[in-house]
C-alpha cells in the first residue's frame, strides 16, 4: 500500500519546486522586477505575490484541515520561509554568498544577517508549537525541513551549474 511522505518533507519539496519555478520566471530579477504584474498592491507586494499567497493558503488549508489551525499556519509559514530562502540559495545570480541586505533590495530590514521576515517565521513556529496538539508532527517536520534545507544549500552549486548548462 502507498504510504504518503511526512507532511514536512512534502512541504519542503513543494517549496523547492515553487522556488525553482520562480527562478525560471525571474532569473536575476527578483521580486517580479521585469514581470508584467501590478506593483505595490498591498505594501510592497505585487499582484502576483498576492495571488500566489492566496493559492498556497487555500491549498494548504485543504490539505491540512484535519489538523488544528496551528498546523495549517505552521505548514503555510514553512512553505513561504523555505520558498523565499531557497530561491536565493538556488538562484545562481544570488547564491548564499549574496544573501545580504546589500544584494536584496526588497527585504529592507535585516537583523544579524537575515531579513526580519525570517525572525517572524521563527516566532510563528514557536507559537504554533506551543498551541498545537500535534507537537510530535510539528517538531518532526521542522527537524526534517532543517536537514533538507542544509542538504539543499550544500547541493545548490550543482543546480547553478545545471541552470547555466541547460541554457547553452
C-alpha positions as CSV (number, residue, x, y, z in Angstrom):
1,X,0.0,0.0,0.0
2,X,1.2,3.5,-0.8
3,X,2.2,5.5,2.3
4,X,2.4,9.3,1.9
5,X,5.6,11.1,2.9
6,X,5.9,13.1,6.0
7,X,4.0,16.4,5.7
8,X,7.1,18.5,6.4
9,X,9.0,16.7,3.7
10,X,6.1,17.3,1.3
11,X,6.0,21.0,2.1
12,X,9.8,21.2,1.6
13,X,9.6,19.7,-1.9
14,X,6.6,21.8,-2.9
15,X,8.5,24.9,-1.7
16,X,11.6,23.9,-3.6
17,X,9.7,23.3,-6.8
18,X,8.0,26.6,-6.4
19,X,11.3,28.3,-5.8
20,X,12.8,26.8,-9.0
21,X,9.7,27.9,-11.0
22,X,10.1,31.4,-9.8
23,X,13.8,31.3,-10.6
24,X,12.8,30.3,-14.2
25,X,10.4,33.2,-14.4
26,X,12.6,35.9,-12.7
27,X,16.2,34.9,-13.3
28,X,18.4,37.6,-11.9
29,X,15.5,40.0,-11.4
30,X,13.9,39.1,-8.1
31,X,10.6,40.4,-6.7
32,X,9.0,40.3,-10.2
33,X,11.0,43.3,-11.3
34,X,10.6,42.5,-15.0
35,X,7.3,40.7,-14.9
36,X,4.1,42.2,-16.1
37,X,2.3,42.3,-12.7
38,X,0.8,45.2,-10.9
39,X,3.1,46.6,-8.2
40,X,2.6,47.7,-4.6
41,X,-0.9,46.3,-4.4
42,X,-0.6,45.7,-0.7
43,X,2.5,47.4,0.7
44,X,5.4,46.2,-1.5
45,X,3.6,43.0,-2.7
46,X,2.8,42.7,-6.4
47,X,-0.5,41.2,-7.6
48,X,1.4,38.0,-8.5
49,X,2.6,37.7,-4.9
50,X,-0.9,38.1,-3.5
51,X,-2.3,35.5,-5.9
52,X,0.5,33.1,-5.1
53,X,-0.1,33.5,-1.3
54,X,-3.9,33.0,-1.7
55,X,-3.2,29.9,-3.8
56,X,-0.9,28.4,-1.2
57,X,-3.1,29.3,1.8
58,X,-6.1,27.7,0.1
59,X,-4.2,24.5,-0.9
60,X,-2.6,24.1,2.5
61,X,-5.9,24.7,4.2
62,X,-7.5,21.9,2.1
63,X,-4.5,19.6,2.6
64,X,-4.2,20.1,6.4
65,X,-7.7,21.0,7.5
66,X,-8.0,17.7,9.5
67,X,-5.2,19.1,11.7
68,X,-5.7,22.0,14.0
69,X,-5.4,25.6,12.7
70,X,-1.9,25.9,14.2
71,X,-0.6,23.1,11.9
72,X,-2.1,24.9,8.9
73,X,-0.4,28.1,9.9
74,X,2.8,26.2,10.6
75,X,2.9,24.5,7.2
76,X,1.9,27.6,5.4
77,X,4.6,29.6,7.2
78,X,7.2,27.0,6.5
79,X,6.3,27.0,2.8
80,X,6.8,30.8,2.5
81,X,10.1,30.6,4.5
82,X,11.6,27.7,2.5
83,X,10.4,29.1,-0.8
84,X,12.0,32.5,-0.1
85,X,15.3,31.4,1.4
86,X,15.9,28.6,-1.1
87,X,15.1,31.0,-4.0
88,X,18.2,32.8,-3.1
89,X,20.3,29.6,-2.4
90,X,19.3,28.0,-5.8
91,X,19.3,31.2,-7.9
92,X,22.7,31.3,-9.5
93,X,22.5,35.1,-9.7
94,X,22.3,35.4,-5.9
95,X,23.6,32.3,-4.0
96,X,24.3,32.1,-0.3
97,X,27.2,34.5,-0.8
98,X,24.9,37.3,-1.9
99,X,22.2,36.6,0.8
100,X,22.6,40.1,2.3
101,X,20.9,43.4,2.6
102,X,23.3,44.9,0.0
103,X,22.1,42.5,-2.7
104,X,18.4,42.1,-1.9
105,X,16.6,45.4,-2.0
106,X,13.1,44.0,-1.4
107,X,14.0,42.7,2.1
108,X,14.5,46.1,3.6
109,X,15.0,45.3,7.3
110,X,17.8,42.9,8.4
111,X,18.9,41.6,11.8
112,X,22.0,39.5,12.3
113,X,22.4,38.8,8.6
114,X,18.8,37.7,8.0
115,X,15.7,39.6,6.8
116,X,13.3,40.4,9.6
117,X,10.7,38.2,7.9
118,X,12.8,35.1,8.8
119,X,12.5,36.0,12.5
120,X,8.8,36.4,12.2
121,X,8.7,32.9,10.8
122,X,10.7,31.6,13.7
123,X,8.3,33.3,16.1
124,X,5.3,31.8,14.3
125,X,6.9,28.3,14.6
126,X,7.4,28.8,18.3
127,X,3.8,29.9,18.8
128,X,2.3,27.2,16.7
129,X,4.4,24.6,18.6
130,X,3.1,25.9,21.9
131,X,-0.5,26.0,20.6
132,X,-0.8,22.8,18.6
133,X,-1.9,19.4,19.9
134,X,0.3,17.8,17.2
135,X,3.6,18.6,18.9
136,X,5.5,15.5,17.6
137,X,4.5,16.1,14.0
138,X,5.4,19.8,14.3
139,X,8.8,19.0,15.7
140,X,9.5,16.2,13.2
141,X,8.5,18.5,10.3
142,X,10.7,21.3,11.5
143,X,13.7,19.0,12.0
144,X,13.2,17.2,8.6
145,X,12.9,20.6,6.9
146,X,16.1,21.9,8.6
147,X,18.0,18.9,7.5
148,X,16.6,19.1,3.9
149,X,17.4,22.8,3.8
150,X,21.0,22.1,4.8
151,X,21.3,19.4,2.1
152,X,19.7,21.8,-0.4
153,X,22.1,24.6,0.4
154,X,25.1,22.3,0.1
155,X,23.8,21.0,-3.3
156,X,22.8,24.4,-4.7
157,X,26.1,24.8,-6.6
158,X,25.3,21.7,-8.6
159,X,22.0,23.3,-9.5
160,X,23.8,26.5,-10.5
161,X,25.9,24.5,-12.9
162,X,22.8,22.7,-14.3
163,X,21.0,26.1,-14.7
164,X,23.6,27.5,-16.9
165,X,24.4,24.2,-18.7
166,X,20.8,23.8,-20.0
167,X,20.9,27.4,-21.3
168,X,23.9,26.8,-23.6
